[in-house]
Amino acid sequence: MERDDFPWKLPIPSSSGNVVVEEEEGTLLKYVGGVDVSYSKELDSAAAAAAAAATAACGCGSLVVLDVTTPTLQVVYQDFFLLTNFDVPYIPSFLAFREAPILLQLLQKMKNTDNPFYPQLLLVDGNGLLHPRGFGLACHLGVLANIPTIGIGKNLHHVDGLTQSGVRQLLQAKDNSGEDFITLTGSSGCVWGAAMRSTKGSCKPIYISVGHRVSLNTAIKIVKMICKYRVPEPIRQADIRSRDHLQKNSCGNGGTLQ
């Protein structure tokens, strides 16, 4: 997607951390959601995460909403769905079929109750276009919920000639240019997303890709605006809170998807 498809305007952060609102017509982007699914085993690596997703007895989907017009990026809403039974098995690169129904139910619950904090935009802990099939969880969830989405990956899918070492070299070449991101263009000439160092001195980039109704250029601007640490704050909060909720609640109290 090369053009944006949403009615809101981006807030402009000032050097003092306050938000400057442009004097233009249109709704300001205020409520940004983050979603994540945690599983019942400790995850110490990407391989362990995959193994846990495949064998977990239960999982916890979380949805948080932040007010991005506040200097602290205040969390204004949170909800969880604890799941004890997975009808869909874990299959690499098909995780959306397992996780999207959980996250969609959390969004639908907000919509059904006319919750005033329903997100205008959703950041997804998963890829969008930057995916072996060009349609990851961020795309899947965005289309089903008809909500603008951005995919945030912590690890790179090796598609169309893109490699971790190649991305690292390109980022190192940017060190003296003042740029903190590079676009990821594959061997075919397709632009799959962007790799961004979201904090100074970070050697591990995050991978931003188009999900639904948001262009890559706008996605990069938004992610820059809401990163306190390596992972954008909506996803970071969703991850922290889902793990905490999973630890505090036994799997026996979970639900099933409807």
C-alpha positions as CSV (number, residue, x, y, z in Angstrom):
1,M,0.0,0.0,0.0
2,E,1.5,3.3,-1.1
3,R,-1.3,5.6,0.2
4,D,-2.9,6.0,3.5
5,D,-6.6,5.1,4.0
6,F,-7.7,6.7,7.3
7,P,-9.4,10.0,8.4
8,W,-7.0,11.1,11.2
9,K,-4.0,13.4,11.4
10,L,-0.8,12.5,13.1
11,P,0.1,14.5,16.3
12,I,3.4,16.3,16.1
13,P,5.7,15.7,19.0
14,S,7.7,18.7,20.3
15,S,11.2,18.7,21.7
16,S,9.6,19.1,25.2
17,G,7.6,15.9,24.8
18,N,4.3,17.7,24.5
19,V,2.0,17.1,21.5
20,V,1.4,19.9,19.0
21,V,-1.8,19.6,17.1
22,E,-1.9,20.9,13.5
23,E,-4.6,23.5,12.9
24,E,-6.2,21.5,10.2
25,E,-9.6,19.8,9.8
26,G,-9.7,16.1,10.7
27,T,-9.6,13.9,13.7
28,L,-6.3,13.6,15.6
29,L,-4.7,10.2,16.0
30,K,-5.2,9.7,19.8
31,Y,-5.9,6.0,20.6
32,V,-3.3,3.4,19.4
33,G,-3.8,-0.2,20.3
34,G,-1.3,-3.0,20.7
35,V,-1.9,-6.7,20.6
36,D,0.1,-9.8,21.5
37,V,-0.4,-13.4,22.4
38,S,1.7,-15.0,25.1
39,Y,2.0,-18.8,25.7
40,S,2.3,-20.8,28.9
41,K,6.0,-21.7,28.6
42,E,9.0,-19.4,29.2
43,L,10.4,-18.0,26.0
44,D,14.1,-17.5,25.9
45,S,14.7,-17.4,22.2
46,A,13.0,-17.3,18.9
47,A,13.3,-21.1,18.7
48,A,11.8,-21.5,22.2
49,A,9.0,-19.1,21.3
50,A,8.1,-21.3,18.3
51,A,8.3,-24.5,20.4
52,A,6.1,-22.9,23.1
53,A,3.5,-21.8,20.6
54,A,3.4,-25.3,19.2
55,T,3.0,-27.1,22.5
56,A,1.5,-24.6,24.9
57,A,-1.3,-25.8,27.1
58,C,-2.8,-22.3,27.2
59,G,-2.3,-18.8,25.8
60,C,-3.3,-15.3,26.6
61,G,-4.3,-12.7,24.1
62,S,-4.0,-9.1,25.2
63,L,-5.2,-5.8,23.8
64,V,-4.0,-2.5,25.2
65,V,-4.9,1.0,24.1
66,L,-2.6,4.0,24.7
67,D,-3.3,7.7,24.4
68,V,-0.5,8.8,22.2
69,T,-1.2,12.5,22.7
70,T,0.0,12.2,26.3
71,P,3.8,12.6,27.0
72,T,3.8,9.3,29.0
73,L,1.8,7.4,26.4
74,Q,-0.8,6.5,29.0
75,V,-2.5,3.1,28.9
76,V,-6.3,3.9,28.9
77,Y,-7.6,0.4,28.3
78,Q,-6.6,-3.3,28.7
79,D,-8.3,-6.6,28.2
80,F,-7.3,-10.2,28.0
81,F,-8.6,-13.5,26.6
82,L,-7.2,-16.7,28.2
83,L,-7.5,-19.6,25.9
84,T,-7.2,-23.3,27.1
85,N,-7.9,-25.1,23.8
86,F,-6.3,-24.4,20.5
87,D,-8.3,-25.8,17.6
88,V,-5.7,-24.7,15.1
89,P,-2.3,-26.4,15.4
90,Y,0.9,-24.3,15.3
91,I,2.3,-24.2,11.7
92,P,5.2,-21.9,10.9
93,S,4.2,-18.9,8.9
94,F,0.5,-19.7,9.4
95,L,0.3,-18.3,13.0
96,A,-2.3,-15.8,12.0
97,F,-4.9,-18.6,11.7
98,R,-4.2,-19.4,15.3
99,E,-3.9,-16.0,16.9
100,A,-6.2,-13.7,14.8
101,P,-9.4,-15.2,16.2
102,I,-8.2,-14.5,19.8
103,L,-7.3,-10.9,19.0
104,L,-10.4,-10.3,16.9
105,Q,-12.6,-11.3,19.8
106,L,-11.0,-8.7,22.0
107,L,-11.6,-6.0,19.4
108,Q,-15.1,-7.1,18.8
109,K,-15.9,-6.9,22.5
110,M,-14.8,-3.3,22.6
111,K,-16.9,-2.5,19.5
112,N,-20.0,-4.2,20.8
113,T,-19.9,-2.1,24.0
114,D,-19.2,1.2,22.1
115,N,-16.1,1.6,24.1
116,P,-14.8,5.2,23.7
117,F,-11.2,4.0,23.7
118,Y,-11.6,1.8,20.6
119,P,-8.3,2.1,18.8
120,Q,-8.0,4.2,15.6
121,L,-4.9,2.2,14.7
122,L,-3.5,-1.2,15.8
123,L,0.1,-2.2,16.2
124,V,0.5,-6.0,15.8
125,D,3.2,-8.2,17.3
126,G,3.7,-9.9,14.0
127,N,4.5,-9.1,10.4
128,G,2.3,-7.6,7.6
129,L,3.6,-7.6,4.1
130,L,7.1,-8.8,5.3
131,H,6.1,-12.4,5.3
132,P,6.9,-15.5,3.2
133,R,3.4,-15.3,1.7
134,G,3.2,-11.5,1.7
135,F,0.3,-11.6,4.2
136,G,1.1,-11.9,7.8
137,L,-0.9,-11.5,11.0
138,A,-1.0,-7.7,10.8
139,C,-2.6,-8.0,7.3
140,H,-4.9,-10.8,8.4
141,L,-6.2,-9.0,11.5
142,G,-6.5,-5.7,9.8
143,V,-8.7,-7.0,7.0
144,L,-10.9,-9.1,9.4
145,A,-11.4,-6.1,11.8
146,N,-11.3,-3.5,9.1
147,I,-8.9,-1.4,11.1
148,P,-5.6,0.3,10.1
149,T,-2.7,-2.0,11.2
150,I,1.1,-1.9,11.3
151,G,3.2,-5.1,11.6
152,I,6.1,-5.1,14.0
153,G,8.5,-8.1,13.7
154,K,11.4,-8.7,16.2
155,N,13.0,-11.1,13.7
156,L,13.5,-11.0,10.0
157,H,11.7,-13.4,7.6
158,H,14.3,-14.3,5.0
159,V,12.2,-13.5,1.9
160,D,13.2,-12.4,-1.6
161,G,16.9,-12.4,-0.8
162,L,16.7,-10.4,2.4
163,T,19.1,-11.7,5.2
164,Q,20.0,-10.6,8.7
165,S,23.6,-10.1,7.8
166,G,22.7,-8.0,4.8
167,V,20.3,-5.8,6.8
168,R,23.0,-5.3,9.5
169,Q,25.6,-4.2,6.9
170,L,23.1,-1.7,5.4
171,L,22.3,-0.3,8.9
172,Q,26.0,0.1,9.7
173,A,26.5,2.0,6.5
174,K,23.8,4.4,7.7
175,D,25.7,5.2,10.9
176,N,27.2,8.4,9.6
177,S,24.1,9.6,7.7
178,G,21.9,10.3,10.7
179,E,19.3,7.8,9.5
180,D,18.0,5.2,11.9
181,F,16.1,3.0,9.4
182,I,16.5,1.4,6.0
183,T,13.9,0.2,3.6
184,L,14.0,-3.5,2.8
185,T,14.0,-4.0,-0.9
186,G,14.2,-7.6,-2.1
187,S,16.0,-9.1,-5.1
188,S,12.8,-8.7,-7.1
189,G,12.7,-4.9,-6.5
190,C,9.7,-5.2,-4.1
191,V,9.8,-3.1,-1.0
192,W,8.8,-5.4,1.9
193,G,9.1,-3.0,4.8
194,A,11.8,-1.3,6.9
195,A,14.4,-2.2,9.5
196,M,14.7,0.5,12.2
197,R,16.9,1.0,15.2
198,S,14.3,2.4,17.6
199,T,16.8,3.3,20.3
200,K,20.3,4.8,20.2
201,G,23.0,2.3,20.2
202,S,20.7,-0.6,19.6
203,C,22.2,-3.4,17.5
204,K,18.9,-5.2,17.1
205,P,16.5,-3.5,14.7
206,I,12.7,-4.0,14.6
207,Y,11.0,-4.8,11.3
208,I,8.1,-2.6,10.2
209,S,5.8,-3.6,7.5
210,V,2.4,-2.6,6.0
211,G,-0.5,-4.3,7.6
212,H,-3.8,-2.7,6.4
213,R,-4.7,0.8,5.3
214,V,-1.4,2.4,6.4
215,S,1.5,3.2,4.0
216,L,5.1,2.3,5.0
217,N,6.2,5.9,5.2
218,T,3.4,6.7,7.7
219,A,4.0,3.5,9.6
220,I,7.7,4.5,10.1
221,K,6.6,8.0,11.4
222,I,4.2,6.5,13.8
223,V,6.6,3.9,15.2
224,K,9.2,6.5,15.8
225,M,6.7,8.6,17.7
226,I,5.7,5.9,20.1
227,C,9.0,4.1,20.9
228,K,10.4,4.4,24.4
229,Y,12.4,1.3,24.1
230,R,13.3,-1.1,21.3
231,V,9.7,-2.4,20.8
232,P,6.9,0.2,20.2
233,E,5.1,1.0,23.5
234,P,1.6,-0.4,22.6
235,I,3.1,-3.8,21.8
236,R,5.6,-3.7,24.7
237,Q,2.7,-3.1,27.1
238,A,0.5,-5.8,25.5
239,D,3.4,-8.3,25.9
240,I,4.2,-7.4,29.5
241,R,0.6,-7.4,30.6
242,S,-0.3,-10.7,28.8
243,R,2.6,-12.5,30.4
244,D,1.6,-11.2,33.8
245,H,-2.0,-12.1,33.3
246,L,-1.0,-15.6,32.2
247,Q,1.1,-16.1,35.3
248,K,-1.7,-14.9,37.6
249,N,-4.5,-17.0,36.1
250,S,-4.5,-20.7,35.8
251,C,-5.2,-22.3,32.5
252,G,-8.2,-24.0,33.9
253,N,-10.0,-20.6,34.1
254,G,-9.6,-19.9,30.4
255,G,-12.2,-19.7,27.7
256,T,-12.8,-21.0,24.2
257,L,-13.3,-19.1,21.0
258,Q,-16.9,-18.4,19.9
